[in-house]
Amino acid sequence: MELHVSLDRPLPKPTDGAYVGARILEALVEARLALGFLGEGLTRDAAGKAFQAWRALLAALLRLELDKLKAVAKTEEERRWLVEKAIPRVPTSRMKALSQMLEKVGHAGISSWTDKALDLHDYQYNGPDPDVAMSKYTSREEAAVDIYLLIRELVKRIKELKQRLAWNAQLEEALNDLETRLPPNTTA
């Protein structure tokens, strides 16, 4: 599929109008890879890809909502940080705070989903943990369910954004491809 070739090109600058579409494409491709890893039984790798997909979606939303986010930012330093660091990098350590900002500008429930993505990020590095000390998941099956749930939410949110983006055939193809690969049951 040519989608991988598109991701190998340099990412547009966050100031470029094509940035949001590139990040949405990245989110769709990463989610597709997560499903592929799940199919191969590689749950930790799938968790990492699902996390990367969510992070790419956050980058797109941060750029899309930049003007609103600047309005809710408390200081000029925070506004500058949004442009220079948050949008291009989406630091893992600040994903909760950034999601809370997105909640303030109208993205209801995104903080809870970001928490799920961060739990999957922990699972990627620590695997299943019966004691729930290093990971929130006691089994591969628990993590797989959350991977499916997160990807379904990602698809839902991207569909809601279609009217606000320069939607193109490549994005439509990636979205359709991802949807056909998702099992009908989230616990599958």
N, C-alpha and C positions, 0 to 999 in steps of 0.2 A: 504494500500500500504506500502511496506517495506521501502520506501524512508524516511519516518519519523523516523523509527528506526535507520537508518544510521545517521541521523542528531543528534540523542541523544547521539551518541558516542563522546568522546573527539575529538576536532578538531586537525588534525595533526599540528605540529609546522610549522611555515612559512618556515623553512629550509628544511622540508621534501618534497619530490617530490609529495606526495599525497595531499599537501595543495591546489593546484590550482583546482584539480578535486573536492575536498570536497567543496570548495567555489562555484564552478560552480553548483554542486548539490544543495547546499543551495539556490543559486539564482533561480534555476528552481522550487524548492519546495515552496519557498516564493512567487514566481509569481503565482504558481498554487493556493496557499491559497488566494492570492489577488483576483483571478477570482472567487473563491468560495464565498468570502465575498461579492463581487459585485452581485453575483447571489442571495444572501440573502438580498440585499438592504443595506448592511453595508459598505457604501462608505468610511467613515473615516477609518475603519479598513482595507479596501482594499488599501487605499492610504498608510497606514503604512507598509503593506506587500510589496507593489510595491517598496516603498523606500528601505526596507530591501533587497529585491531582487537586486536592482541596487547597493546597497552598497556592497553586497557579490560579485557581478560581478567586481566592482572596486578593491576589495581585491585580487581577482584572477588575474586581469590584472596587478596590482602593483607588485605582486610576479612574474608573468610571464615576466614582462619587467624590473625586478630589475636592471640588469646590465646596460641597456640603461638609466634607471632613475638615477642611480648613476653617470653616465657620464654627465648628464645634471644638476645634483645637484651642487650648487655653493660652498658649504663648506663641510668639513668632518663631521661637526655636522649635517648638513642636510642629508648626506648619512646615518649616524648612525640612525637618526630619522626615515628615511624611513624603515629601517630594524626593529627597536625596537618598533616603535609606529604606523607608517602609515599602514604597511601591516597587522599586527594583529588586529588593532582597527578601521582603517579608520574613524578618528574623523569627525563628521558631520561638525564641524567648519572649517575643512581643505579640504573638498571634492572638492571645487572649485579649489583650488591651485593644488591638486593632479590630477584633471582632466586636468588642463592646462599642467601639466607635461606630462601626457599621450598623449596629443595632440602633444607635441614636439617630442615624440618618435614614432609617426605614427598612433595614434588612432583618426583620423579626426572626428570632430563633437561631441566628447564625452563630451566636456564642456557644450554644449547646452542641451544635454540629462541629464546631472547631474543637471543643473539648473531646469529642469522639475521635477526631482526626489526630489530636495529640496523644490520646490513649493508644491509637494504632501505631503512632510513631514510637512510643515506648515499647510496644509489643515487637516492633521490627527489631529492636536492639536486644531485647531481653527474652523474647519468646514467651511461651506459656509459663505461668508461675502459680502453682497450687497455693502458695502462701499469700499471693497478691501483694507482695512487697515491692517487686520491680516492674510488674506489669499488672494491669487491671484484668487480664484474661487468664483463666485457669486452664484453658484448652485451646487448641487450634480452631475447633468448631465455633467457640464463642467469638474469636477474632474474625473468622470468616463471615459470620452473620453481620457483624458491624461493618466489615468491608463492603458487603452488598448494600447495607442500609445507607452508608455514606455515599456510595456511588449513585444510588437512586436519588438521594437528595441533591447531589451535584447535577444530575441530569435535569431534575425538576427546576432548579435555580437557573440553569443555563437556558432552558426553554422559556422561562419568564423574562430573560434578558434579550431574547432574539429581536424584539422590536426596537431595542435601544442601541443595537450594534449595527455595524456594517456587515450584516450576515451574508455569507457567500456559499457557493456550492461546496467548497472544501469543508467548511464548518458543518454544513448540513449532512454531508457524507459521513463525517466523523461522528456526529451525533446519532445518526441512523445506525451506523455500524455498532456503536456502543450499546444502543438500546436493543438491538437484535441479539447481542451476546449476554445481556442480563437475563438470568433465569426468571421465570414468571413469579416464583416464590422467593422472597428475600432470605429465607432460611435455607435455601437449596445449596 
